[in-house]
Amino acid sequence: MNTNKPQFVYILPNLFTAASVFLGVISIISSIQGNFYKALVYIIFSLICDGLDGRVARLTKTTSKFGVEFDSLADLVAFGVAPAMFFYMAIGSEYGRYGSLVAAFFVVFGAIRLARFNVTTGTYEPSVFIGLPIPTAAVVSAIWTYSYYHYDFLKIYGVYFLILQAVLGLLMVSNIRYPSFKKLDFNRSSVLKVLIILIIIFSFLYLYPLRSLITLASLYVLYGIIRAFYTIICSKFKRN
C-alpha cells in the first residue's frame, strides 16, 4: 500500500456509493409523493454515481472488501427497492396483490442477482454479464414506468407493464448473457465509427430524450433475449 496517499482518497469511492444509495432513498420518497419525474431522474443519477465508485476505486487503487460489500447493499436500495417502489406507486397499486407481488419479486430477484454476481465474478469472461445487471434492470424499469405515466395512450396497457416488470426480474436471475461495456478495447480503425454512432445517439437523446431512452433500454433488453434464442437455434442445427 502506498502510505503517501492522502486518507481522503480511500474515502472517495465509498462517497460515490453513499451518494448512490442516498439518491435511491430520495427516489423512493419522490415515488411516495407522486413526483414520478424526480423518481426517474434520481435513479438515473444514482446509476451515474454507481458507475463512478468502481472506476474511482480502480484508478486510485483503493479497492477493498468493504467497498464491494457496501456497493452491493447500496445497489439493492438504489436499483432494487427504488425502482420497485416507483413501479408500484405508478402502476402496481392499480392491480392489488399482483402489483405488490411483482414489485416484491423485483427486489428479491435483484438481491439474488447481486449475490450471484459477487460469488461468480472472475469465473466468466469480463466482456459479458450473466443475467441482466440490476442497475440496467432498474433504469429500464424506471424508464418504462415513467413512459406509462407520461403517455396517456399507454394507460390501457397497464397489465402488459406488469408483465414486463416481472420479465425484468426473471432476466436478472437468468443465464442470458448481456454485453458489458466496462472493458471495451477500441482499435484505431473503429474509434471514428464509435464516435459517429455516439454523436447520433446523443443527438436523438437531445431531440427526443424520453423516446430515445425507451428505445435504447428496450433494445438492450431484447438483444440478450434474441441472442439467447439465436444461440439455442444454432446449437440445434449443429447437432443435426
N, C-alpha and C positions, 0 to 999 in steps of 0.2 A: 504494500500500500504506500502511496505517495503521501508522506506526512506533511509535505509543503502545501497541500491543497487546503484552501480555506474551508472551514466547517460548513459554511452555507452551501457549498457545492453538494454535500451529501444530503442536504435537506431539500434542495431544488426539485429533484424528480418527484419526491413524495408530496411536494407542494402542488404540483400539477395534478397528482392523483387526488389530493384533498379537494382541489378545485372542481374536479370531475364529479365527485360524489356530492359536493355542495350544490352544483348546478342540477344534478339529478334530483335532489330533495326540493329545490326551488321549482323544478318542472312538476313534481308531484303536487306541490301546493297550488301551482297555476292551474293544473288539471282540476283539482277540487274546486277552485274558484270559478271554473268555466272559461278561463282565458287560454284557449287551446293554441292560439298562435304563439304565445310565450312558452307554452309547454313544449311545442315543437322546437323552437329556437334554442331553448335551454338544453335540450337533448343533443342538438347538433353542436353547440358549444362544448358540451361535455365530451362529445366524441373527439373534438379537436384537442382538448386537454389530455384525454386518454392517449391520443396518438403522440403527444409531445413527451409524456412522462418517460416512456420507454426509450425514446430516442435521446432525450437529455441524459438519462442514466447511462446509456451506452457511450455517448460522446464524452461524458465526464468520467467514465469508468467508475461509476458509483452504484452499480447494480448490487442488490442484496436480497437475501431471502425474505426479509421484512417487506421490501418493496414489492416483491412478487405477490406475497400474501395480501398486502394492502391493496394492490391493484385489483386482485380478484374480488375482494369484498366490495370495493368501490364499483366495479363493473356490475355486480349483482344489483346494487341500488340504482345506479345511473342507467343501466341498459336492460335491467330485468324489471324492477319494480316501477320505475318511472314510465316507460312505455306501456306497461300493463295497466297502470292507473289511468294514463291518458286514453288508452283504448276503452277501458271500462266506463269512464265518465262520458266519453263522446259517443260510444256505440254500444258497448256491452251491457250497460244498465237497462237498455231497452229490451233485453232478452232474458231478464231474470237470472235464474240459476245457470243457464247456458253461458251467458256472458261472464258471470263470476267464474265458472269453471274454466273457460278459455283463458281468461286473464290470469288465473292462478297457475294453470298449466304452463303458460309462457314463462312465468318466474321460475317454476320448478325445473323445466327443461333448460332454462338459461343457467341455473345453478349446476345442473348435470354437465352441461356443455363446458362450463368453466373448470369444473373438477376434472373432467376428461382431458381438457387441454393441458392442465397443469401436470398431469401424470404421464402424458404421452408426448410432450414437447421433446423434440430431438430424435423421435423414433420414426419420423417420416420426413419426406423432402420439404424443405422450408418454403418452397415456391407455392405450396397449396395449404389450404385448411381442410381438415376432415370435419365436415358438418359446417353449417352456416355460422360464422362467428357471431357472438352475442352483440357486439357493437353494431354490426351490419344489420342484424335482425331488428335491433332497437330502432335504428334510423329508418329502415324500410317500414316497420310497423307505424312509426310516428308520422311518416310522410303519407302513407295510405290512410291513416286515421284522419289526418288533417284534410286530406282531399275529400273524404266523405263529408266532413263538416263544412268545407268551403264550397263545394259544388252541390247545388240543390238537386240536380238531376240524379245524383248518386244515392239520395235518401231512400229510394225504393229498393236498393240493393244491399241493405244492411246485413242480411243473413250471409251474403257472399263475403263481406268483410269479416264476419265472424269466422267463416271457414278459412279465409286467408290468414287470419291471425293464428288459428290452430295449425295451419300448414307451416308457418314460420317457426313455431315452437318445435314441430316434428323435424324440420330441416336442421335445427341446431343439434339434435341428438342423432341425426342420420350419419351415414358413412359417405354421403355425397361430397365430392371434392370441389372446393371453390378456390379460385386463384388468389394468391397472396401478393400484395404489391409492396411488401416490406423490403424485399431483396431483389429489386429489379436491376438488371445489368444491361444497360443500353450500349451498343457499339456506335461508332461514329456515323455509320450509314443510316441508322434508324432514329437518331436523335431528331433530325429535321422532321421526319414523318410524325413522331410522337408530339413534337412541338405544334405542328399544324393541327393535329387531332385535338390537342388540349385547347388551342385557341378557338376552334369550332365549338367545342363543348362549353367553354366559358362564355362564348358569345350567346349560345342558346340559354345558358343559365341567367345571363343578364337580361335577355329579351323575355323569356318565359320561365321564370325561376321555379315555380311550383310544378308546372307540367314537365319541365326538364328533369327535375329531381325525381318525379314519379317514374318517368321513362327510364332513367339511369338505374334507379333502385330495382325496378321490375326486371330490367334486362339482366342485371347481375344475378338475381334470384333464379330467373329462368335459365340462365347459362348453365348453372350447376345441374339443374334437373335435366335439361336437354343433353348435356354431356354424359350424364349417367346412363340415360336411355341409349345414347349412341354407342357407348362402351359395351352395354349389355348386348345390343343387336350385333355389333361387330364380333364379339366373342362367340356368339351363337353361330354366325356364318363361318368362322374359322374352324369350329368344331365339326361342322358339316362338310 
